[in-house]
Amino acid sequence: MKSDYEKGQGTVMARYGSANEMHERILKSALEVFSAKGFSAATIRDISSRAGCNTVTVFRHFEDKLGLFLQVVERYKKFEFDSEELNRKLSYLNLHNDFRVMSDYFFAQVYHNIHILRIFINDGHGFEPISQHLWFIPEEMKNFVDGYLESMYPGKIPAPDRALLTEMFLCYILRTCLRINIQEKTEDSFRQIAREAREVMAPSVDMIVRLIMMQIKSARKPKQESLSADPA
């Protein structure tokens, strides 16, 4: 026969799942709480409540709040996107349409990483162990847009101007993401949010495309200063 302790453990496992599942649930809940409240204001009770367990369970998995915070960053710090998938969506013929496709795609990528991004913005610089992992506009995005522009208009846009246009474009996407109130994610809610974001970002995409075409036209004129040149 099972002891009372074994029966109790079985009840806990039935309620919360395996130890690994609980560990992952606590990490995900901590990510969301630290994102919403910041490190200082977040409490273990907040995290345990969101994870559906008690504070003792959290401390069984993590030594303290700082240790949990650092493990959250370690787990979610990396930003990745499938450049080949995005490439297949682009025509490399229609600049305006391609930038709309890129804005939709990058918005989705940033949106799905918004919690760790908010942690980086709010708390990243206060914690030396995670400062090396900070990203605000992912380098992968910058490199992709820069490479796209050079592929479309080889040698026509100076590298500093490509970098400036890329930064502006991605900043608009990032700003749109950060202004969204992230709630429980469902596929339906994301589709609605993405539609609204597309409308918000459309004027910014139009402006960036106009600036790019101005650069292309100016490249045909001799002695034209670049967008990023210092004023005389």
N, C-alpha and C positions, 0 to 999 in steps of 0.2 A: 504493500500500500504506500501511496505517496504521503510524505510528511506535510504538515500545514504550510511549511516554508515553500516546498515544491509546488503545492497547490496555488499558493499566492503568486509565485513566479509565473506559473502557467496562466493565471488570470491577467497578470501584467502583460505578458507576451501576446495574449489573445487581444488585449485592448490596444496595445501600441505597436504590435508587430515585432520583428527581430530587432536586436541591438543595433545592427547596421542601419536598418530603416529609421529607427529613432534618431540615430546620429545624423543622418542626412536630413531628417525633418527639422532637427534643432538648427543645423547649419542654414537651411533655407529660411527658416523663421527668423534667425538672427540677422541674415542678410536684409530681410525686409524691414525689421525693426530698426537696425542701425541706419538704414537708408532713410527711414521716415523721421527718426528722432535724433540721430547723431549719437556718437559714442557716449558722450557725457550724460545725456538725458535718458538713454535706453537703460533698462534694468533687466536683470535675469528673470524677474517675475513677468515682465512684458514678453520676453522671448519664450518662456515656458508656457505661458497662456496661449500664445499664437501656435506653439508646437503641439498643444494638447497634452501637456504633461505637467509635472510639478517641478519646482526649483531643484529638489534633490536629484531628480533624474538628469537635469542639465549638468549639475556638478559631478555626476558620475562620469559624464563624457568629456567635460572640459574643466580645467583647473580653476579658472576664474573668468571674469568678463573680458579682460584684455586677451587672455589666451584664446577665447572664443572669437573675438574680433579678428585677431591675426589669422586664425584658421579660416575664417570667412573670406578674408582677402586672398589667402593662398589658394582657396578653392575656386574663386570666381574672378581672379585678376586678369586672366588671359582673354583677349579679344580675338576672335577668329571669324573670318567670313570666306565663303567659297568664291574666289575670283573667277574661276572657270564658269560657274553657274551664272554669275553676273555677265560675263563676257558673252554668253550665249543669248542673253536677252537684248544685247545692244546691236544696232544696225551698223554703226561706224559710217553712216551716211547722213543721218538726220540728227544734227547736233541738239536741237531743242527736244526732240523726242527722247534721245538717249539720256539727256540730263534729267528729264522727268523720271525715266526708268531708274537712273542711279539714285535720285532723291528718294523714291519710294523704297528702293532696296536698302539703302543706308539707314533710312528712318527705321525700318523694321529691325535692322541689326542693333542699332543704338537702343531702341525701345526695349528689346529683349535683354539688354545689358544695363538698363537704366539704374537699377538699384546699386550696383557696384560703382557706377559712374558718380552717383550722388554721394556715396561714401567717400570716394576720392576727393570730390569737390569740398565736402564739408569737413572731413577729418584727416584726409591724406597727409597734409603737410605737418600735422601735429604728431605723427608717429614715424620716427626715423626708420624702423624696420620695413615699412611699406612704401616709403617715398620712392624707392627705385622702381616700383611697379606702377606708378601713377600714369594714367593716360586720360586725356580729355577729348582730343580728336585723335582717334587711332591712326598710327603711322600707315597701317595697311590701307586705310581709306585714302589717305593723302597720296600714297604712291600709286594707287590705282587711277585716281582722277588725273594726276600729273601725267601718268603714262598714256591715258586715253587722249589727252590734249596733244601730246607730242605725236601720237600715232595719227591723229586726225590732221594735224597741221605741223608736219615735221619742219623744225627750224624757224617757224613763223612767230612763235611766242617765246620771248626770252625766258630762261629758267626762273628768274626772280618773279616775273609776272605770272607764270604758270603757278608758282607756289602761292602767290597772293590770291589769285582767282580760286584756286583749290581751297585755301583756308577760308575764304569768304563763303563759298558754297557750303562747305561742311559745317561752318559755324551756324548758318541758318538752320540746318537740319538739327544740330545739337540743341539750339535754342528752342526749336519747336518741341523737341522731346522733353526738355526740362520743364516746359510750361504745362505739360500734361499731368493731370492728377492720376497717378497710377493706382488702380484698384485691383481687385481680383481679376486675373487675366483669364479670359476665355477666348476661343477662336472667334466667336461672334463679336465680342467687345473689341478685339483687336482690329477686325475688319472695319468696324465703324470708326474707330480711332484713326486708322490709316486713311480712310476716306476724308475725314476732317483735316488731318495733317496735310494731305495732298492739296487741299484748297488753300490752307494757310501758307504752304511753301510755294505755291504756283507763282506769285509775283516775284519772289526771290529768285526762283529758277529763271524766269523771264529776264530779270535784270542781269544775272550772271551771263546768260547767253548773249545778251546785247553787248556786254563788256567784252566778251570773247570776240565777237564779230568786229567790234571797234579795234581790237588789237590786231586782228587779221588784216583789216583795211589799212591800219597804220603801218603794218609791216611792208606794205607796197610803196610807202612814201619814204624818201631818203631822210636821214637825220631825225627820225621821229623818236622822241624820248619815251622810255617805257613807263608803265603805270607806277612802278616801284622806285623810279628815280627820285633822288632828293631834289627839292626845289632849289632853284638858283638863288 
